[in-house]
């Protein structure tokens, strides 16, 4: 087997109690976060009652804090393996710290001043980390670290030197310049990611990135704009808080409605895979749901072909030229069995996918065997189809050769016999012998025409299935009706020949074996499928295996090769009904 770099994994034992315990722990932790947030907000409002002039600001900051925490907890529950929810909760805490200045307590005012702009750094962090929750690339990491340094470290430094106005002015200039530079770099990075994203994700990321970038720029700039317009300073506070409250909602909407589904627990996946008979497509959907990536694909390694195949056994391109897609190979006891292909912009933590690979290793190996079986079965069906098509072409060739070769020769012989019989010097005996020879040649020619017709009717070749079926019905010895509504030009040759053979066999059986007194033939087309129904009022009793119906089994096999459906209903004393569905195309 070709050696490939991958991950050798063995399925570990997973218990339902462990799964329930982890889910319960997450739920309890999130409930604790919500409870603490409510308690802190209530305490802040209670303290704010002692400062009536700032009570409105305390209430508004508390409400913004609760909005951030609610959005963060929801996103955390939605995607427990993603850091986005935790970052939003942290952003809520920075909002709470920034609003402490309104309580009129000196120590809290100092803390509030230190963290006054830290929420902007959290927003920059969210912009760089969304949707996976992890930072991508050294540049993003440097920008986020720089943002925290500008918003917290420089802010704390400015408080420490607040007695030196010149130093504070210089520090403020540095802080503003660095902040603007970091935002410009952030916008450049986000634009690059938008260009690299697919259309579905771009529709979600574009408005989120745009709103987040504008909010980070407008929040610190709002006081300057309001002052320039001559509006009261309170207006800038309202604008800032409105922008702050909208940020977590924007990120939450991106998680809820952006195709980033709720992820599941790996233990739940392990328990589910323990169920027998889970189909491959459902396994893939379960893993995609667990990882939160709808585009995730499971592929299987085929040792015979030294290539990856999909669930139907078809080759999969593993060039791996797409930087946005990651291949995690899965092995069982150092034997490569498949790979998990996922969007690394959605799932940044490869350890999570690797753990899923550990759970899936044996399941993938099982499905790999299924894929190989499907591929072999598909090859067998294609081979049978080629045999059917070859037989049809050979039948057409034989019919054409008989029509253009032997039949023409018989016609010429008949004319020659007629000339001998009509010769002036021919005796009576010669004339009679020549006439008899002409008659016998005509009989042979007629028999040959019947043979050619049975091999391949001229009506079928020249005018299509409807005309050929009408010819069969017209020549039937018992009353018969035909209903045909089909586009003959849309039918593949194999479908046309098969349908004709079925109708001919059914009509022959109706007369010879079923002893019917009437028969009805219906030909219809629904979309890309051809529907046939031949029903008679005979004695019934037809089956696939009785001596009179040996042709039925061959027709059923032929229908199966073409990917059609064959059904036979023949109850004793109630007639026979044959229903067939065939693909119109090849």
PEVEN-V956178 format. One record per pair of residues at least 24 apart in sequence whose ideal C-beta (glycine too) atoms are under 6 Angstrom apart, sorted by the first residue. I is the first residue (numbers start at 1). GAP is how many residues later the second one is. If there is no record, write none. Layout:
# PEVEN-V956178
i=I gap=GAP
i=I gap=GAP
This chain:
# PEVEN-V956178
i=1 gap=302
i=2 gap=304
i=4 gap=332
i=6 gap=323
i=6 gap=325
i=6 gap=330
i=7 gap=322
i=7 gap=347
i=8 gap=323
i=8 gap=326
i=9 gap=321
i=9 gap=348
i=9 gap=349
i=9 gap=352
i=11 gap=350
i=11 gap=351
i=14 gap=253
i=14 gap=256
i=16 gap=255
i=18 gap=249
i=19 gap=246
i=19 gap=248
i=19 gap=249
i=23 gap=242
i=26 gap=54
i=30 gap=43
i=30 gap=47
i=33 gap=40
i=34 gap=39
i=37 gap=32
i=41 gap=24
i=41 gap=25
i=47 gap=56
i=48 gap=55
i=51 gap=53
i=54 gap=48
i=57 gap=45
i=58 gap=44
i=60 gap=181
i=61 gap=38
i=64 gap=31
i=64 gap=177
i=64 gap=180
i=64 gap=181
i=65 gap=27
i=65 gap=30
i=65 gap=31
i=67 gap=178
i=67 gap=181
i=68 gap=24
i=68 gap=27
i=68 gap=180
i=71 gap=177
i=71 gap=178
i=71 gap=181
i=74 gap=178
i=75 gap=177
i=75 gap=180
i=78 gap=177
i=78 gap=184
i=79 gap=184
i=79 gap=213
i=81 gap=182
i=81 gap=271
i=82 gap=51
i=83 gap=50
i=84 gap=49
i=87 gap=38
i=87 gap=39
i=88 gap=160
i=88 gap=163
i=90 gap=32
i=91 gap=28
i=91 gap=31
i=94 gap=24
i=94 gap=25
i=94 gap=28
i=95 gap=24
i=113 gap=46
i=114 gap=41
i=114 gap=42
i=117 gap=34
i=118 gap=33
i=118 gap=34
i=120 gap=31
i=120 gap=96
i=121 gap=26
i=121 gap=27
i=121 gap=30
i=123 gap=89
i=123 gap=93
i=123 gap=124
i=124 gap=62
i=126 gap=125
i=127 gap=85
i=131 gap=129
i=131 gap=215
i=132 gap=214
i=132 gap=216
i=134 gap=214
i=143 gap=39
i=143 gap=42
i=143 gap=43
i=146 gap=36
i=147 gap=35
i=150 gap=25
i=150 gap=28
i=150 gap=29
i=183 gap=33
i=187 gap=26
i=200 gap=59
i=204 gap=50
i=204 gap=54
i=208 gap=42
i=208 gap=46
i=211 gap=39
i=215 gap=28
i=215 gap=32
i=218 gap=25
i=219 gap=24
i=259 gap=35
i=260 gap=32
i=261 gap=31
i=263 gap=29
i=264 gap=25
i=264 gap=26
i=266 gap=89
i=266 gap=90
i=266 gap=93
i=269 gap=90
i=270 gap=89
i=273 gap=90
i=280 gap=31
i=280 gap=87
i=283 gap=80
i=291 gap=56
i=293 gap=49
i=293 gap=50
i=293 gap=53
i=293 gap=54
i=295 gap=48
i=296 gap=46
i=297 gap=44
i=298 gap=42
i=299 gap=39
i=299 gap=40
i=300 gap=38
i=300 gap=68
i=300 gap=71
i=301 gap=35
i=301 gap=36
i=301 gap=37
i=309 gap=62
i=311 gap=60
i=312 gap=62
i=313 gap=58
i=313 gap=61
i=313 gap=62
i=328 gap=25
i=328 gap=29
i=330 gap=27
i=330 gap=31
i=330 gap=34
i=332 gap=29
i=332 gap=33
i=337 gap=27
i=337 gap=28
i=337 gap=31
i=338 gap=26
i=338 gap=30
i=384 gap=177
i=385 gap=176
i=388 gap=106
i=388 gap=173
i=389 gap=105
i=392 gap=102
i=392 gap=105
i=395 gap=60
i=395 gap=61
i=396 gap=60
i=399 gap=53
i=399 gap=56
i=399 gap=57
i=402 gap=50
i=403 gap=49
i=407 gap=41
i=410 gap=31
i=410 gap=34
i=410 gap=35
i=413 gap=28
i=414 gap=24
i=414 gap=27
i=414 gap=28
i=460 gap=40
i=464 gap=24
i=465 gap=31
i=465 gap=34
i=468 gap=32
i=469 gap=34
i=472 gap=31
i=472 gap=32
i=472 gap=35
i=476 gap=31
i=477 gap=34
i=478 gap=39
i=479 gap=39
i=480 gap=39
i=481 gap=39
i=482 gap=39
i=483 gap=39
i=484 gap=39
i=485 gap=39
i=486 gap=37
i=486 gap=39
i=490 gap=94
i=491 gap=93
i=492 gap=93
i=492 gap=94
i=495 gap=87
i=498 gap=60
i=499 gap=33
i=502 gap=53
i=502 gap=78
i=505 gap=46
i=505 gap=50
i=506 gap=28
i=506 gap=72
i=510 gap=26
i=510 gap=28
i=513 gap=35
i=514 gap=24
i=514 gap=25
i=514 gap=62
i=515 gap=24
i=528 gap=56
i=529 gap=52
i=530 gap=52
i=530 gap=54
i=531 gap=50
i=532 gap=48
i=533 gap=46
i=534 gap=44
i=535 gap=42
i=536 gap=39
i=536 gap=40
i=537 gap=38
i=538 gap=37
i=540 gap=30
i=540 gap=31
i=540 gap=32
i=540 gap=33
i=540 gap=34
i=540 gap=35
i=540 gap=36
i=541 gap=29
i=541 gap=31
i=542 gap=28
i=542 gap=34
